Amino acid sequence: MSHVLVVDDDAAIRTVVGQALRRAGHEVTVVETLARLDRLLASGAPDVLVTDVVLPDGDGIDHIRGVAERFPALPIIILSAQNTLTTAVRAAEVGAYEYLPKPFDLDALTNAVAGALARGGVLVEDGLGEDDRALPLIGRSQAMQSVYRVIARVVATDLTVLISGESGTGKELVARAIHDLGPRRSAPFVAINMAAIPRELIEAELFGHERGAFTGAAQRNAGRFEQASGGTLFLDEIGDMPMEAQTRLLRVLQSGEFTTVGGARTIRTDVRIVAATNRDLSQQVASGQFREDLFYRLNVVPIALPALRERRQDIPLLARHFLENAAAQGLPRRKIDAQALDVLVVHDWPGNVRELENLMRRLAVLARDEVIDAEAVRTMLGEATLSGATAGGGRAAVPDLAAAVRSYLARLAVERPGLLDDGTLYDRVIGEVERPLIEAMLARHGGNQLRTARAMGINRNTLRKRLDSLNISTSGDDEGTDPPA
């Protein structure tokens, strides 16, 4: 029977974890301090060590650095409520087998213990310093924890990474985190956006060109591969890369060598490739727009970034972070109240984190009061919706009725939360939308019920029933026949 040693200062967690692991067939010892851990280790190592980070007598990650040196074959699983990228990377740094953010799923823990016993081994070590770096990414949601765990595993390697996600989700921030937390951090991080460069110039931008290679090439220019030598090359919007440039990039990834445009000398490249896209590259492969062999070369380690609407619990943290950043950059210092945060949480954020950051900067400048309230947020979101452009070409967008409903529900949740669960919510919302809709349409058609019914796509009898139900009176001409039902 395998022996699992659990270290956590929370008695409830010790009990629940101990019971779950015993049910899975393991012998379990639970302790609450690092001192007791050391006393047990004096008589030998368990088969698996599970430990929290914040303990009464020290930092669990710092402590297991020495444990890992004494018992290099001991699989260590780290639990932590400090659910940040820094924690995930520190766990990888000390050779932890797995990192599970709290609250964790018991099945995930028992599976991790089973995997540790079956495979043994550790994650990776990257030699990071002890200093606590400024967080490159913000978020404590489960969706972001998955991202952190992948980043922690790849920072010390040179594996090619493909980051996918909607525009504004922070793909370049992930690329920079992989670079800044890895062994290449002292070398350049060079980014190139494929969508922003004319197709005929992409190869020259990537690989450089010689003097006279094309019209206007007055001197030799180093390309991004040379500029990033020893560091990381970030290929943003890789899905917009033309096919001819894809072919040449593939050859570079296969051979590690390239020549400049118009040049004959072979240049050896030493860069780590991180690519990103907001497109579905597998669909582009199927339609012949992207090379399948290049896709597999790039997609060695995939990282899928969640849209902001898929990680709503991170929105308050992000909003406050962006206000602090704005103040640090000289904009007025603002705070935001709980009701305003509720409004932010229910918004759909088609522009994702970038849209939220821009909104908070506008609020920092334009809000009248030091504390941003819900009305200020609703007003700013309304202005953003009305001033937006349609996908078809530049006209003002129709106000977002769905956003208004979400804002209404957020306001109810704060001001009258009991109304959300009293069994009347549907009728109340429909009634509050229906009354102003009918009144506005009646006014538009001079009170004429027949024309109003036609415009709304209902028959006049239905309209009359709704007028009676809502106690709406009309004074306009109502002659004519009903439209078909």
C-alpha positions in Angstrom: 0.0 0.0 0.0 1.4 3.4 -1.0 1.9 6.0 1.7 0.8 9.6 1.1 1.8 12.4 3.5 -0.5 15.5 3.5 0.6 18.8 5.0 -2.2 21.5 5.4 -3.1 23.8 8.3 -6.8 23.6 7.5 -8.3 20.8 9.6 -11.3 20.4 7.2 -9.0 20.0 4.2 -6.9 17.4 6.1 -10.0 15.4 6.9 -11.6 15.5 3.5 -8.3 14.8 1.6 -7.4 12.1 4.0 -10.7 10.3 3.6 -10.6 10.6 -0.2 -7.1 9.2 -0.5 -7.9 6.4 2.0 -10.9 5.5 -0.1 -8.6 5.3 -3.1 -6.6 2.7 -1.3 -3.7 4.7 0.1 -2.2 4.9 3.6 -2.4 8.5 4.6 -0.7 10.6 7.3 -1.9 14.2 7.8 0.1 17.0 9.6 -0.5 20.7 9.9 3.1 22.2 10.1 6.4 22.0 8.3 8.1 21.1 11.6 5.9 17.9 11.9 6.7 17.2 8.2 10.4 17.3 8.9 10.0 15.0 11.9 8.2 12.4 9.8 10.8 12.7 7.0 13.6 12.0 9.4 12.5 8.3 9.3 12.1 8.2 5.5 10.1 9.6 2.7 6.5 8.7 1.8 5.6 7.6 -1.7 3.9 11.0 -2.4 4.0 14.3 -0.6 0.9 16.7 -0.8 1.5 20.1 0.7 -0.1 23.5 1.1 1.9 26.7 0.4 1.0 29.0 3.3 1.6 27.1 6.5 1.9 28.4 10.1 5.7 28.0 10.3 6.8 28.9 6.8 6.3 28.8 3.0 5.6 25.3 1.7 7.3 25.9 -1.7 10.5 27.3 -0.1 10.6 24.4 2.3 10.2 21.6 -0.2 13.1 22.9 -2.1 15.3 21.3 0.5 13.0 18.2 0.7 13.4 17.7 -3.0 17.2 17.9 -2.7 17.1 15.2 0.0 14.5 13.0 -1.8 14.9 13.7 -5.5 12.6 10.8 -6.5 9.8 11.9 -4.2 6.7 13.2 -6.2 5.4 16.4 -4.6 1.9 17.8 -5.2 1.4 21.4 -4.2 -2.0 22.9 -3.2 -2.5 26.6 -3.0 -5.1 29.3 -2.5 -2.7 31.8 -3.9 -3.9 31.0 -7.4 -1.5 33.1 -9.5 0.9 32.5 -12.4 3.7 33.1 -10.0 2.6 30.3 -7.7 2.3 27.9 -10.6 5.8 28.8 -11.9 7.3 28.5 -8.4 5.8 25.1 -8.0 7.4 24.0 -11.3 10.7 25.7 -10.3 11.1 23.5 -7.3 10.3 20.3 -9.2 6.7 19.8 -8.1 5.0 16.9 -9.9 1.6 18.8 -9.9 0.1 22.1 -8.8 -3.6 22.2 -7.9 -5.2 25.6 -7.1 -7.8 25.7 -4.3 -10.6 25.0 -4.3 -9.6 21.8 -6.1 -11.6 18.8 -7.2 -11.0 15.7 -5.1 -11.0 13.5 -8.2 -8.2 15.7 -9.6 -6.2 15.2 -6.5 -6.6 11.4 -6.4 -5.8 11.2 -10.1 -2.7 13.3 -9.5 -1.6 11.0 -6.7 -2.2 7.9 -8.9 -0.3 9.5 -11.8 2.6 10.4 -9.5 2.8 6.8 -8.3 2.6 5.4 -11.8 5.1 7.7 -13.5 7.2 9.2 -10.8 9.4 12.1 -11.9 9.0 15.9 -11.7 7.9 18.7 -13.8 10.7 21.1 -14.8 13.2 23.4 -13.1 13.9 26.8 -14.7 16.3 28.5 -12.2 14.0 31.5 -11.5 15.2 33.8 -8.8 13.6 34.0 -5.4 12.2 37.5 -6.0 8.4 37.7 -6.4 8.0 39.1 -10.0 5.2 41.5 -11.0 2.3 39.4 -12.2 2.2 39.3 -16.0 -1.3 37.9 -16.0 -4.3 38.6 -13.8 -7.0 36.1 -12.8 -7.9 33.4 -10.3 -10.6 31.6 -12.2 -10.4 27.9 -13.0 -10.0 28.8 -16.7 -6.9 30.9 -16.0 -5.5 28.3 -13.6 -5.4 25.8 -16.5 -3.5 28.4 -18.5 -1.0 29.0 -15.7 -0.3 25.3 -15.3 0.6 24.9 -19.0 2.8 28.0 -18.9 4.6 26.7 -15.8 5.4 23.5 -17.6 6.8 25.1 -20.7 8.7 28.2 -19.5 12.0 26.2 -19.0 11.8 24.5 -22.4 12.3 25.6 -25.9 9.1 23.9 -27.1 7.1 25.9 -29.7 3.8 27.3 -28.3 0.6 28.1 -30.2 -1.7 30.5 -28.3 -5.3 30.7 -29.5 -8.1 33.0 -28.4 -10.3 35.8 -29.4 -8.9 39.3 -30.0 -8.2 41.1 -26.7 -7.8 38.0 -24.5 -4.1 38.7 -23.8 -2.2 36.4 -26.2 0.9 38.7 -26.3 0.9 38.8 -22.5 1.1 35.0 -22.4 3.9 35.0 -24.9 5.8 37.6 -22.8 5.2 35.6 -19.7 6.7 32.5 -21.3 9.7 34.6 -22.3 10.2 36.6 -19.1 9.9 33.6 -16.8 12.2 31.3 -18.9 15.9 30.9 -19.4 15.9 33.2 -22.5 14.6 36.2 -20.5 17.9 38.2 -20.7 17.7 38.0 -24.6 15.3 39.9 -26.9 11.6 39.4 -27.1 10.6 40.4 -30.7 7.0 40.5 -31.9 5.7 40.7 -35.4 2.0 41.0 -36.4 1.3 39.1 -39.6 -1.9 41.0 -40.2 -0.2 44.4 -40.0 2.4 43.8 -42.7 1.8 43.9 -46.5 2.0 40.3 -47.9 4.9 41.2 -50.2 7.0 42.4 -47.3 6.5 39.6 -44.8 9.5 37.5 -45.9 11.8 40.6 -45.8 10.4 41.5 -42.3 11.0 37.9 -41.0 14.3 37.0 -42.6 15.8 40.4 -43.5 17.0 41.6 -46.9 20.2 42.6 -48.6 20.8 45.9 -50.3 19.2 46.1 -53.7 17.1 42.9 -53.0 14.0 44.9 -54.2 13.0 48.4 -55.1 13.6 50.7 -52.1 16.1 48.3 -50.4 18.9 50.9 -50.0 20.7 49.0 -47.3 20.9 45.6 -45.6 18.3 45.1 -42.9 18.3 42.4 -40.3 14.9 40.5 -40.0 13.1 39.6 -36.9 14.8 36.2 -36.7 18.2 37.9 -36.4 16.8 40.5 -34.1 15.5 37.8 -31.7 18.7 35.8 -31.7 19.0 33.9 -28.4 15.5 35.1 -27.4 11.9 34.6 -28.3 10.2 35.4 -31.6 6.4 36.0 -31.2 4.5 35.5 -34.5 1.1 37.2 -33.8 -1.9 36.5 -36.1 -0.1 33.6 -37.7 -3.3 32.7 -39.5 -2.9 35.8 -41.7 0.5 34.6 -43.0 0.5 34.1 -46.8 1.1 30.6 -48.2 4.5 31.4 -49.7 5.8 32.8 -46.4 4.4 29.7 -44.6 6.5 27.5 -46.8 9.7 29.4 -46.0 8.9 29.5 -42.3 8.4 25.8 -42.3 11.8 25.2 -43.8 13.4 27.4 -41.1 11.6 25.5 -38.3 12.8 22.2 -39.8 16.4 23.2 -40.5 17.1 26.0 -38.1 18.6 28.0 -40.9 17.6 30.7 -43.3 18.9 33.2 -45.9 18.0 36.8 -46.2 15.9 38.0 -49.1 18.4 38.6 -51.9 21.2 36.9 -49.9 23.2 33.7 -50.4 24.8 33.2 -46.9 23.1 30.7 -44.7 22.3 32.1 -41.2 21.8 29.7 -38.3 18.9 30.8 -36.1 18.6 30.4 -32.3 15.1 31.5 -31.3 12.2 30.2 -29.4 9.0 30.4 -31.5 5.7 31.4 -29.9 2.8 31.9 -32.3 -0.8 33.2 -31.7 -4.0 33.4 -33.6 -7.6 34.4 -33.2 -8.6 32.0 -36.0 -9.3 28.3 -36.1 -6.2 27.1 -37.8 -7.5 23.5 -38.1 -10.4 24.9 -40.2 -7.9 26.9 -42.3 -5.9 23.7 -42.8 -9.0 21.9 -44.0 -9.8 24.7 -46.4 -6.3 24.8 -47.8 -5.5 28.2 -46.4 -2.8 27.0 -43.9 -0.2 24.4 -44.3 -0.9 21.3 -42.3 2.8 20.5 -41.7 3.4 24.0 -40.4 0.3 23.8 -38.2 1.8 20.7 -36.5 5.2 22.3 -36.2 3.6 25.3 -34.4 1.0 23.4 -32.3 3.5 21.5 -30.2 2.1 23.1 -27.0 -1.3 24.6 -27.4 -2.6 27.2 -25.0 -6.3 28.2 -25.4 -7.1 31.6 -23.7 -10.6 31.9 -22.4 -12.8 34.9 -23.4 -13.5 37.3 -20.6 -17.2 36.2 -20.5 -15.9 32.7 -19.7 -14.0 34.0 -16.6 -16.4 36.5 -15.2 -15.1 36.0 -11.6 -11.8 37.7 -12.7 -13.5 40.9 -13.9 -13.5 42.7 -10.5 -9.8 41.8 -10.0 -9.0 43.1 -13.5 -11.1 46.2 -13.1 -9.3 47.3 -9.9 -5.9 46.4 -11.5 -6.6 48.6 -14.5 -7.6 51.5 -12.3 -4.4 51.1 -10.3 -2.4 51.1 -13.5 -4.2 54.2 -14.8 -3.3 56.0 -11.5 0.3 54.9 -11.8 0.4 56.4 -15.3 -0.8 59.8 -14.0 -4.5 59.5 -14.5 -6.9 60.4 -11.7 -7.0 57.9 -8.9 -10.4 56.2 -8.7 -12.1 53.4 -6.8 -15.1 51.4 -7.9 -18.0 50.2 -5.8 -19.6 46.8 -5.6 -22.7 47.7 -7.6 -20.5 49.0 -10.4 -18.5 45.8 -10.4 -21.8 43.8 -10.7 -22.6 45.7 -13.9 -19.2 44.9 -15.3 -19.5 41.2 -14.4 -22.7 40.7 -16.4 -21.5 42.6 -19.6 -20.5 40.3 -22.4 -17.2 42.0 -23.3 -16.9 41.3 -27.1 -13.5 43.1 -26.9 -12.4 41.0 -23.9 -9.7 42.2 -21.5 -8.6 44.9 -23.9 -12.1 46.4 -23.9 -12.3 46.2 -20.1 -9.0 48.0 -19.8 -10.0 50.7 -22.2 -13.3 51.2 -20.3 -11.5 51.6 -17.0 -9.1 54.1 -18.4 -12.1 56.2 -19.8 -13.8 56.0 -16.4 -10.6 57.1 -14.6 -10.6 60.2 -16.8 -14.3 61.0 -17.2 -16.1 59.8 -14.0 -17.3 62.7 -12.0 -16.7 61.2 -8.6 -13.7 59.6 -6.9 -15.7 56.4 -6.4 -17.1 55.0 -9.7 -20.7 53.8 -9.2 -23.0 51.6 -11.2 -24.7 54.5 -13.1 -21.3 55.8 -14.3 -20.5 52.3 -15.7 -23.9 51.8 -17.3 -23.6 55.3 -18.9 -20.1 54.6 -20.2 -21.1 51.1 -21.5 -24.1 52.6 -23.2 -22.0 55.3 -24.9 -19.6 52.6 -26.1 -22.4 50.5 -27.5 -24.0 53.5 -29.3 -20.7 54.7 -30.7 -19.6 51.3 -31.9 -19.5 50.3 -35.6 -21.3 47.4 -37.2 -19.4 44.6 -38.8 -21.0 45.6 -42.2 -19.4 49.0 -42.4 -19.3 52.0 -40.1 -22.8 52.8 -39.1 -23.8 53.3 -35.4 -24.7 50.0 -33.8 -28.1 49.3 -32.4 -28.2 49.6 -28.6 -27.6 46.2 -26.9 -30.9 45.1 -25.4 -29.3 42.0 -24.0 -26.8 44.1 -22.1 -29.6 46.2 -20.7 -31.3 43.1 -19.4 -28.1 41.9 -17.8 -27.5 45.3 -16.2 -31.1 45.2 -14.9 -30.5 41.8 -13.3 -27.2 42.9 -11.8 -29.0 45.9 -10.2 -31.7 43.7 -8.9 -29.1 41.4 -7.4 -27.7 44.3 -5.4 -30.8 46.3 -4.6 -33.6 43.7 -4.2 -32.0 40.2 -4.4 -35.1 38.5 -3.1 -36.9 39.3 -6.4 -34.5 37.0 -8.3 -35.9 33.9 -6.6 -39.6 34.7 -5.8 -41.0 33.0 -8.9 -42.2 36.2 -10.6 -39.0 37.2 -12.4 -40.0 36.2 -15.9 -43.3 37.9 -15.8 -41.8 41.0 -14.3 -39.0 41.3 -16.9 -41.3 40.6 -19.8 -43.8 43.1 -18.4 -41.2 45.9 -18.0 -40.0 45.3 -21.6 -43.5 44.9 -23.1 -45.1 48.1 -21.7 -42.6 50.6 -23.0 -42.4 48.7 -26.3 -46.2 48.9 -26.9 -46.4 52.5 -25.7 -43.6 53.6 -28.0 -45.1 51.8 -31.0 -48.6 53.2 -30.3 -47.1 56.7 -30.1 -45.2 56.1 -33.4 -48.5 55.2 -35.1 -50.6 57.9 -33.5 -52.4 55.5 -31.3 -53.8 53.5 -34.2 -54.0 49.9 -33.0 -54.3 48.4 -36.4 -51.1 50.0 -37.7 -49.3 49.3 -34.4 -50.3 45.6 -34.6 -49.1 45.3 -38.2 -45.7 47.0 -37.3 -45.2 44.7 -34.4 -46.2 41.5 -36.3 -49.2 40.6 -34.2 -52.9 40.7 -34.8 -55.1 43.4 -33.4 -57.0 41.1 -31.0 -53.7 40.1 -29.4 -52.7 43.8 -29.1 -56.0 44.6 -27.5 -55.6 41.9 -24.9 -52.2 43.1 -24.0 -53.5 46.7 -23.7 -56.2 45.6 -21.3 -53.8 43.4 -19.3 -51.3 46.3 -19.0 -54.0 48.9 -18.5 -52.8 51.0 -21.4 -55.3 53.5 -22.9 -55.2 54.8 -26.5 -56.9 57.8 -28.1 -56.0 57.3 -31.8 -58.0 56.3 -34.8 -58.6 52.5 -34.7 -60.5 51.8 -37.8 -59.5 49.0 -40.2 -59.4 45.3 -40.4 -57.2 43.0 -38.5 -54.0 41.7 -40.2 -53.9 37.9 -40.6 -53.1 36.0 -37.4 
